[in-house]
Amino acid sequence: MLDPQVTAAIFGAGFAVTSAGLLAQTRAKRALVTRCTQLEQQREAAGTYTAALETEVRHLAEVTLPALVDVLARGHRGVPVPGLRQEQLAGTVVDHAHQAVRRLLQEAVAVTREQIGRAARSSVRDMIDEAQTGLHRCQMRVVEEMERHPDGTAYHQSLMNFDHLVTQSLHTLQRMRILTGSWPGLQRADCTVREVVESARGRISDYLRVSYTYEPRTGETWLEGRVVEPVTVALTELLSNAAAFSDGKVFVEVQAFQTGYCIVVDDGGLNMNAFQREEAARALGRREVLDVTTVKDTGQLGFAVIGRLAGEYGFSADVTSTSPYGGVRAVLRIPLELFGLGPTDEEMRAERDAAVSLAQQTSFPGAPPAAAGAAEVPLGVPASAGGLPQRRRRSPIVAPPVPDGAPAPADDPDAFSAGLARLGRIIHDTEHDIPEGDRFHD
């Protein structure tokens, strides 16, 4: 038999080993439970993150990007573009990736719009050049024919009416040239403010309703040639706008101030509310080229034309005031640096000689030479290759006798007034033979 002490030692050693094993097993179980708890928490966190990510991706596709398309592509102002829906994703990789997607969408829309706009503007300019050249040729033929027949005839009056329609068509083409980034298509020499006002009045359909208060002190001030046509086009838009939204007279006066001159246009028609004035001010302050992909109403481009010209040539326009007649007061401000000195005495004498020579060349066969005083001096440029002066300011020309056997035009003095005949000459008073209104009311 074993010694009791040995037996006790064996049992003690076995108990110790068993106790150590049980203790190690307990510790392992505790560690396993802790690890399982951590893994469960990580799984729950991953599930929550995945759900938030799915929600954010759905929010980007269904809310953010459609709102961005409405603003960028469809031009809907006031549409809010929301950011992240899940605040816990702010600053994460997901947030940066979504911002990159938004930037790429903005760039894609901008690039596509610019390419479409550039191609459209180029095509429009090409078509306008061809049409404007044809209309200028037609107008010069009409002017030649008007010079061959005396004032006070029905035929002369019909030519004036036809010429006025051509002038309006040319102005329509001019405004489209300007909005597509081109120049007005006409170069002029120095002109007086009176000539600018009369030329602008002759380009609208209701020119008889425009009342210009002429004062020699302001009306005979010379405007620099390079800005004559831009100022004339801008004033034409203001007059057209005033006549379109009023039934009575449209009053025009020129006022001098310390740093320049103001051409003031007053009408007694519909006024504008605060929203319309804000829209008008925004259009008048817009200097960039017309974005053809965002044009909604082509009938409301007059202020955009003025804004484009004002930014390019250095004058300004304002329509935020109320006229004394209850309508809108439009003010075209022209700084002093845009005014010139006009032609010199030598140029005036040279132009007078050219005008006399032209009058002699255009007389009917067998007619006596034109008198030296029959035509007033043209202003500032030599005659064109076809014999017509590039700019003319004519007083009434004595009508040459009709050749024998030629049918005489029918006289109808009551069909028109002497003022209309004068206006017909004024329309071409300051024209150069190089071919090249819109209020926010509902």
C-alpha positions in Angstrom: 0.0 0.0 0.0 1.0 3.5 -0.7 2.3 5.7 2.0 -0.5 8.0 3.2 1.8 11.0 2.8 2.5 10.1 -0.8 -1.2 9.6 -1.4 -2.0 13.0 0.1 0.7 14.6 -2.0 -0.7 13.1 -5.2 -4.2 14.2 -4.3 -2.9 17.7 -3.5 -1.1 17.9 -6.8 -4.1 16.8 -8.7 -6.3 19.3 -6.9 -3.9 22.1 -7.7 -3.8 21.1 -11.3 -7.5 20.9 -11.5 -8.0 24.2 -9.8 -5.5 25.9 -12.2 -7.3 24.4 -15.2 -10.7 25.5 -13.9 -9.4 29.0 -13.2 -7.8 29.2 -16.7 -11.1 27.9 -18.3 -13.1 30.5 -16.4 -10.7 33.3 -17.6 -11.0 32.0 -21.1 -14.8 32.0 -21.0 -14.8 35.5 -19.6 -12.4 36.7 -22.4 -14.6 34.9 -25.0 -17.8 36.6 -23.7 -16.0 40.0 -23.8 -14.9 39.4 -27.3 -18.3 38.3 -28.4 -19.8 41.4 -26.8 -17.3 43.6 -28.7 -18.0 41.8 -32.0 -21.8 42.2 -31.4 -21.3 45.9 -30.8 -19.2 46.2 -34.0 -21.8 44.3 -35.9 -24.5 46.7 -34.7 -22.4 49.7 -35.5 -21.6 48.4 -39.0 -25.3 47.8 -39.5 -26.1 51.3 -38.4 -23.4 52.8 -40.7 -24.5 50.7 -43.6 -28.1 51.8 -43.1 -27.0 55.5 -42.9 -24.8 55.0 -46.0 -27.7 53.5 -47.9 -30.0 56.3 -46.8 -27.4 59.0 -47.8 -26.9 57.5 -51.2 -30.6 57.3 -51.8 -30.9 61.0 -50.6 -28.2 62.0 -53.0 -29.9 60.2 -56.0 -33.5 61.2 -55.2 -33.2 64.6 -53.6 -29.8 66.4 -53.9 -29.0 65.7 -57.5 -32.5 66.4 -58.8 -32.5 69.7 -57.0 -29.1 70.5 -58.4 -30.3 69.7 -61.9 -33.3 72.0 -61.4 -31.0 74.9 -60.4 -28.2 74.3 -63.0 -29.9 72.8 -66.0 -33.5 73.9 -65.7 -32.8 77.4 -64.3 -35.3 77.2 -61.4 -34.3 79.9 -59.0 -35.1 79.5 -55.3 -34.8 75.7 -55.3 -32.8 74.7 -52.2 -30.0 72.1 -52.8 -29.8 70.1 -49.5 -26.5 68.7 -48.1 -26.0 65.5 -46.2 -29.0 64.0 -44.5 -26.9 62.0 -42.0 -25.0 64.3 -39.8 -22.6 61.6 -38.6 -21.2 61.3 -42.2 -20.0 64.9 -42.2 -16.3 65.1 -43.0 -16.1 61.4 -43.9 -15.0 59.9 -47.2 -18.7 59.6 -48.2 -19.1 63.3 -47.6 -16.1 64.2 -49.8 -17.2 61.8 -52.5 -20.7 63.3 -52.7 -19.2 66.8 -52.9 -17.0 65.6 -55.7 -20.0 64.3 -57.6 -21.8 67.6 -57.2 -18.8 69.5 -58.5 -18.5 67.2 -61.5 -22.2 67.7 -62.3 -21.8 71.5 -62.1 -18.8 71.3 -64.4 -20.5 69.0 -66.8 -23.6 71.3 -67.1 -21.4 74.4 -67.5 -19.2 72.9 -70.1 -22.1 71.5 -72.1 -24.0 74.8 -71.9 -21.0 76.7 -73.0 -20.4 74.5 -76.0 -24.0 74.6 -77.0 -24.1 78.4 -76.5 -20.9 79.0 -78.5 -22.1 76.9 -81.4 -25.6 78.5 -81.3 -24.1 82.1 -81.1 -21.8 81.4 -84.0 -24.6 80.1 -86.2 -26.8 83.0 -85.3 -24.1 85.5 -86.0 -23.5 84.0 -89.5 -27.2 84.1 -90.3 -27.5 87.7 -89.0 -24.4 88.9 -91.1 -26.0 87.6 -94.3 -29.5 89.0 -93.4 -28.1 92.4 -92.3 -26.0 92.8 -95.4 -29.0 92.1 -97.6 -31.1 94.6 -95.7 -28.5 97.3 -95.9 -28.3 96.8 -99.6 -32.0 97.0 -99.9 -32.1 100.2 -97.7 -29.4 101.9 -99.9 -31.5 101.1 -103.0 -34.5 102.7 -101.3 -32.5 105.7 -100.3 -31.2 106.1 -103.9 -34.8 105.9 -105.2 -36.0 108.4 -102.6 -33.4 110.9 -103.8 -34.6 110.6 -107.4 -38.2 111.7 -106.5 -39.4 114.9 -104.8 -41.0 115.1 -101.4 -44.7 115.4 -101.4 -45.5 112.4 -103.7 -47.3 109.2 -102.8 -44.5 107.2 -104.3 -42.0 109.0 -102.1 -44.2 108.3 -99.1 -44.4 104.6 -99.9 -40.7 104.5 -100.1 -40.4 106.1 -96.7 -42.8 103.6 -95.2 -40.8 100.7 -96.7 -37.6 102.2 -95.5 -38.9 102.5 -92.0 -39.8 98.7 -92.0 -36.3 97.9 -93.2 -34.9 100.1 -90.4 -36.9 98.2 -87.8 -35.8 94.9 -89.1 -32.1 96.0 -89.0 -32.6 97.0 -85.4 -33.9 93.6 -84.6 -30.9 92.0 -86.1 -28.6 94.4 -84.3 -30.0 93.5 -80.9 -29.4 89.8 -81.6 -25.8 90.5 -82.7 -25.2 92.3 -79.4 -26.7 89.6 -77.3 -24.5 87.0 -79.0 -21.3 88.8 -78.2 -20.8 90.8 -81.4 -20.7 94.5 -82.1 -23.7 96.4 -83.3 -22.5 96.0 -86.9 -22.4 99.7 -87.8 -19.6 102.3 -87.4 -20.5 105.9 -87.3 -18.6 109.2 -87.2 -19.2 111.8 -84.5 -22.8 112.8 -84.2 -24.8 115.3 -82.2 -27.0 114.2 -79.4 -30.0 115.5 -81.4 -29.1 113.2 -84.3 -28.8 110.3 -81.9 -32.3 111.0 -80.5 -33.8 111.4 -83.9 -32.2 108.3 -85.2 -33.4 106.2 -82.3 -36.9 107.6 -82.7 -36.9 106.7 -86.3 -36.2 103.0 -85.5 -39.5 102.3 -83.5 -42.9 101.7 -85.0 -44.7 104.4 -82.9 -42.2 107.2 -83.7 -44.9 109.8 -84.1 -45.7 109.5 -80.3 -42.2 110.4 -79.3 -41.9 114.1 -78.3 -38.3 115.3 -78.1 -37.7 118.6 -76.3 -34.8 120.0 -78.3 -32.3 122.5 -76.7 -29.3 123.7 -78.7 -27.1 123.6 -75.6 -27.5 119.9 -75.2 -28.8 118.8 -78.6 -25.8 120.1 -80.5 -23.2 118.4 -78.3 -21.1 115.9 -80.3 -20.9 112.3 -79.2 -17.8 110.3 -80.1 -18.3 108.1 -83.2 -17.4 104.8 -81.6 -20.3 105.0 -79.1 -22.8 106.6 -81.4 -24.4 103.4 -82.6 -24.3 101.7 -79.2 -26.0 104.7 -77.5 -28.5 104.9 -80.4 -29.4 101.2 -80.0 -29.8 101.5 -76.2 -32.0 104.6 -76.6 -34.1 102.8 -79.2 -34.7 100.0 -76.7 -35.8 102.5 -74.0 -38.1 104.3 -76.5 -39.6 101.0 -77.8 -40.2 99.9 -74.2 -41.9 103.2 -73.3 -44.1 103.2 -76.4 -45.1 99.6 -75.9 -46.4 100.1 -72.4 -48.1 103.5 -72.8 -50.8 104.9 -75.1 -49.9 108.6 -75.0 -46.9 110.6 -75.7 -43.4 109.5 -74.8 -41.3 112.5 -73.7 -37.5 112.8 -74.3 -35.2 115.4 -73.0 -31.5 115.8 -72.6 -30.1 117.1 -69.4 -26.5 118.2 -68.7 -24.8 117.4 -65.4 -21.4 117.8 -64.0 -19.9 114.6 -65.3 -21.8 114.1 -68.5 -25.3 114.1 -70.0 -28.6 112.2 -69.3 -31.1 111.3 -71.9 -34.4 111.1 -70.0 -37.4 109.1 -71.3 -40.8 109.6 -69.6 -44.0 107.7 -70.3 -47.4 107.7 -68.8 -48.2 104.0 -69.1 -47.9 101.0 -66.8 -45.5 101.3 -64.0 -43.4 98.5 -62.5 -43.7 96.9 -59.1 -40.7 96.2 -56.8 -40.1 92.8 -58.2 -40.1 94.1 -61.8 -37.7 96.9 -60.9 -35.4 94.4 -59.3 -35.5 92.2 -62.4 -34.9 95.2 -64.7 -31.9 96.4 -62.6 -30.5 92.9 -62.7 -30.8 92.8 -66.5 -29.3 96.3 -67.0 -26.4 95.3 -64.8 -25.7 92.0 -66.7 -22.6 92.3 -68.8 -21.9 88.7 -70.0 -22.8 87.3 -73.3 -26.4 85.9 -73.7 -26.7 82.3 -72.6 -29.0 80.9 -75.3 -29.7 77.8 -73.3 -31.5 79.7 -70.6 -33.6 82.2 -72.6 -37.2 81.9 -71.7 -38.9 84.8 -73.4 -37.2 86.4 -76.4 -39.6 89.3 -76.2 -37.9 90.5 -73.0 -34.4 91.1 -74.2 -34.3 94.9 -74.4 -32.8 95.5 -71.0 -30.3 92.7 -71.6 -29.2 94.5 -74.9 -28.8 97.8 -73.0 -26.8 96.1 -70.2 -24.5 94.4 -72.6 -23.8 97.7 -74.5 -23.5 99.7 -71.3 -20.8 97.4 -69.9 -18.9 97.3 -73.2 -18.9 101.1 -74.0 -19.0 102.8 -70.6 -22.4 104.4 -70.2 -25.3 103.3 -67.9 -29.0 103.1 -67.8 -31.6 103.2 -65.0 -35.4 102.5 -64.9 -36.1 102.5 -61.2 -37.7 106.0 -61.1 -41.3 107.0 -61.7 -42.0 109.5 -64.3 -44.1 112.6 -63.6 -46.8 111.1 -65.8 -47.2 108.0 -63.6 -45.2 105.6 -65.8 -41.5 104.8 -65.8 -38.7 107.2 -66.1 -35.7 105.7 -68.0 -32.4 107.5 -67.8 -29.5 106.9 -70.1 -26.3 108.4 -68.5 -23.4 109.2 -70.8 -20.1 110.4 -69.2 -18.2 113.3 -70.6 -15.3 111.1 -71.8 -17.6 109.6 -74.5 -18.1 113.0 -76.1 -16.1 114.3 -79.0 -15.4 117.5 -80.9 -17.2 116.8 -84.2 -15.8 117.4 -87.7 -13.3 120.3 -88.3 -14.0 123.2 -90.7 -11.8 121.5 -93.3 -13.8 118.3 -93.1 -17.0 120.3 -93.4 -15.8 122.1 -96.5 -14.7 118.8 -98.1 -18.0 117.2 -97.3 -19.9 120.1 -98.7 -18.0 119.7 -102.0 -18.6 116.0 -102.0 -22.3 116.6 -101.4 -22.5 119.1 -104.3 -20.7 116.7 -106.6 -23.0 113.9 -105.5 -26.1 116.0 -106.2 -24.8 116.7 -109.7 -24.1 113.1 -110.4 -27.5 111.9 -109.3 -29.5 114.4 -111.4 -31.7 113.2 -114.2 -30.4 113.3 -117.7 -30.8 116.8 -119.1 -31.3 118.4 -115.7 -29.3 121.5 -114.7 -26.5 121.0 -112.2 -27.6 121.2 -108.6 -27.1 124.4 -106.7 -24.3 124.6 -104.2 -26.8 125.1 -101.4 -29.1 122.3 -102.4 -27.5 119.7 -100.1 -26.2 120.2 -96.6 -22.8 118.9 -95.7 -22.4 115.2 -94.8 -20.7 114.6 -91.6 -17.2 113.3 -91.5 -16.6 110.4 -93.9 -15.8 110.2 -97.6 -18.2 108.9 -100.2 -18.5 105.1 -100.8 -17.4 103.3 -104.0 -21.0 103.5 -105.3 -21.0 107.3 -105.1 -23.2 107.6 -102.0 -21.7 109.3 -98.9 -21.2 106.9 -96.1 -22.9 109.4 -93.7 -25.3 112.1 -94.9 -27.1 115.0 -93.4 -29.2 116.5 -96.1 -31.6 119.4 -96.3 -34.4 119.2 -98.9 -32.9 118.7 -102.4 -34.4 120.6 -105.3 -36.3 118.0 -107.4 -34.9 117.7 -110.9 -37.2 118.0 -113.8 -38.8 114.8 -115.2 -37.4 113.8 -118.6 -39.6 114.1 -121.6 -41.9 111.1 -122.0 -41.3 109.8 -118.5 -44.5 109.3 -116.4 -44.8 111.8 -113.7 -45.4 110.5 -110.2 -48.8 111.1 -108.8 -49.0 114.0 -106.3 -51.0 113.5 -103.1 -50.0 116.3 -100.7 -52.7 115.4 -98.2 -51.5 111.9 -97.8 -48.6 112.8 -95.6 -47.1 115.8 -93.8 -43.9 117.6 -94.3 -42.8 116.3 -90.9 -42.9 112.7 -92.1 -40.7 113.7 -95.1 -38.2 115.3 -92.8 -38.3 112.3 -90.5 -37.5 110.0 -93.5 -34.3 112.0 -94.1 -33.4 112.1 -90.4 -33.6 108.3 -90.3 -30.7 108.2 -92.7 -29.3 111.4 -91.4 -26.4 109.7 -89.7 -26.2 106.3 -91.2 -23.0 104.6 -92.5 -23.3 102.3 -95.4 -21.1 99.6 -94.0 -23.3 96.5 -93.6 -22.5 96.0 -90.8 -38.4 97.5 -75.2 -38.8 95.7 -73.1 -40.3 96.2 -69.7 -40.9 93.4 -67.1 -44.7 93.7 -67.3 -46.9 90.7 -67.7 
